[in-house]
């Protein structure tokens, strides 16, 4: 069944937690100040869209397509991105709260996480080569069998990454945050 195409439209300050967003293919749309908390965004298609200052926490995003979508200043807590349609999946995050979300097993080459809160985020099995975690708080984030080759973690903080079970070849770290790589050895660095 073909969904209607909704293009070049701006949605401002709308509460989609009570009123469900119409099913469709949203192209080049802007969602600003909208509330999608615990809403049903499943089977939606977002292409070249912007979400600005929106709350998508705990939204149902099963089979949702995010293609060239940017999120800035958004609250995206508890989202299971691995349930999305991963075909042509590309998005970026600027100053977003992604706490308790999951990117389990996803391939996100050159993924952008700039100035994000990412506490308890699950990156197990994710392919994040050349990802950028600039100024992001990764406290309690789970990195297991994660490919972080050539990733930028230079200004990331509060992470714990075990080099023995993750691929970190040519990843960039600041010498001040190297304890995040050595935590399991219980050594003291002064």
C-alpha positions in Angstrom: 0.0 0.0 0.0 1.5 3.3 -1.1 1.5 6.0 1.6 0.7 9.7 0.7 3.8 11.9 0.2 3.9 14.9 2.5 6.7 17.2 1.3 8.2 20.6 2.3 5.9 21.0 5.3 6.7 22.5 8.7 5.1 21.1 11.9 5.5 23.4 14.9 4.6 22.8 18.6 2.2 19.9 17.9 1.5 17.2 20.4 1.5 13.8 18.6 1.5 11.9 21.9 -2.3 12.4 21.8 -3.0 12.9 18.1 -1.2 10.3 15.9 0.9 11.6 13.1 -0.8 10.6 9.8 0.9 7.7 8.0 3.0 8.9 5.1 6.3 9.5 3.4 7.6 12.8 4.9 10.1 14.4 2.6 12.1 17.6 3.4 9.8 18.3 6.4 10.7 20.2 9.6 9.3 19.1 13.0 10.0 21.8 15.6 9.0 21.7 19.2 6.8 18.7 18.6 6.0 16.0 21.2 6.1 12.4 20.0 6.6 10.9 23.5 5.4 7.2 23.6 3.6 7.8 20.2 3.3 5.4 17.3 5.8 6.4 14.5 6.0 2.8 13.3 6.1 2.2 9.5 6.6 5.9 8.8 9.1 7.2 6.2 11.2 10.3 7.0 13.5 11.5 4.2 15.7 14.6 4.4 13.7 15.8 7.5 14.7 17.8 10.5 13.6 17.3 14.1 14.4 20.4 16.2 13.7 20.6 20.0 11.3 17.6 19.8 10.6 14.8 22.3 10.5 11.3 20.7 11.2 9.4 24.0 9.8 5.9 24.0 8.2 6.3 20.6 7.4 3.1 18.6 9.8 3.3 15.6 9.4 -0.3 14.3 10.0 -0.4 10.6 10.4 3.4 10.4 12.7 4.8 7.8 15.1 7.6 8.7 17.0 8.6 5.6 19.2 11.8 5.9 17.4 12.9 9.0 18.9 15.4 11.5 17.9 15.6 15.1 19.0 18.7 17.1 18.2 19.5 20.7 15.9 16.5 20.8 15.0 14.1 23.6 15.2 10.5 22.2 15.3 8.4 25.3 14.7 4.7 25.2 14.5 4.4 21.4 15.4 1.0 19.8 16.9 2.2 16.5 17.7 -1.5 15.6 13.9 -1.9 15.1 13.9 0.7 12.3 14.2 0.0 8.6 18.0 0.0 8.2 17.9 0.3 4.4 19.5 3.7 3.6 19.5 4.6 7.3 21.3 7.9 7.9 20.8 10.4 10.6 22.8 12.8 12.8 22.4 13.9 16.4 23.4 17.4 17.7 22.9 18.2 21.4 20.4 15.3 21.9 19.5 13.2 24.9 19.8 9.6 23.8 19.9 8.0 27.2 18.8 4.3 27.4 18.5 4.0 23.6 19.9 1.2 21.5 21.8 0.9 18.3 22.4 -2.8 18.6 24.0 -4.4 15.6 23.5 -1.4 13.3 25.9 -0.3 10.6 26.3 3.5 11.0 29.4 4.5 9.1 30.5 8.1 9.9 27.7 8.5 12.3 27.6 11.9 14.0 26.9 12.2 17.8 27.8 15.8 18.7 27.3 17.1 22.3 25.0 14.3 23.1 24.0 12.6 26.4 24.3 8.9 25.8 24.1 7.3 29.2 23.4 3.5 29.1 23.2 3.5 25.3 23.7 0.0 23.8 26.2 -0.2 20.9 26.7 -4.0 21.1 27.7 -5.3 17.7 27.4 -1.9 16.0 29.6 -0.9 13.2 30.6 2.7 14.0 33.8 3.1 11.9 34.6 6.8 11.5 31.8 7.8 13.9 32.2 11.1 15.7 31.4 11.3 19.4 32.5 14.9 19.9 31.8 16.2 23.5 29.4 13.3 24.2 28.8 11.8 27.6 29.0 8.0 27.2 28.5 7.1 30.9 27.5 3.4 31.1 27.3 3.0 27.3 27.7 -0.6 26.3 30.5 -1.4 23.8 30.8 -5.1 23.1 32.0 -6.4 19.7 31.6 -2.8 18.5 33.6 -1.6 15.5 35.0 1.8 16.4 37.8 1.9 13.9 38.9 5.5 13.0 36.1 6.8 15.4 36.6 10.2 17.0 36.4 9.8 20.8 38.9 12.6 21.4 36.5 14.8 23.4 34.0 12.1 24.5 33.9 11.4 28.2 32.8 8.9 30.8 33.2 5.9 28.4 34.5 2.5 29.2 35.6 0.6 26.2 37.5 -2.7 26.4 40.1 -2.9 23.6 40.1 -6.7 23.8 36.5 -7.1 22.8 36.0 -4.1 20.5 37.8 -2.9 17.3 39.5 0.4 18.0 42.2 0.5 15.3 43.1 4.1 14.5 40.3 5.5 16.8 41.3 8.9 18.2 41.4 9.4 22.0 42.6 12.2 24.2 45.4 11.2 26.6 43.3 12.6 29.4 40.5 10.0 28.8 42.6 6.9 28.3 41.4 5.5 31.6 38.2 4.7 29.8 40.2 2.1 27.9 42.1 0.7 30.9 39.3 0.6 33.5 39.1 -3.2 33.7 42.8 -3.5 34.7 42.1 -1.5 37.9 45.4 0.4 37.5 46.2 3.8 39.0 47.4 6.5 36.6 48.7 9.7 38.0 
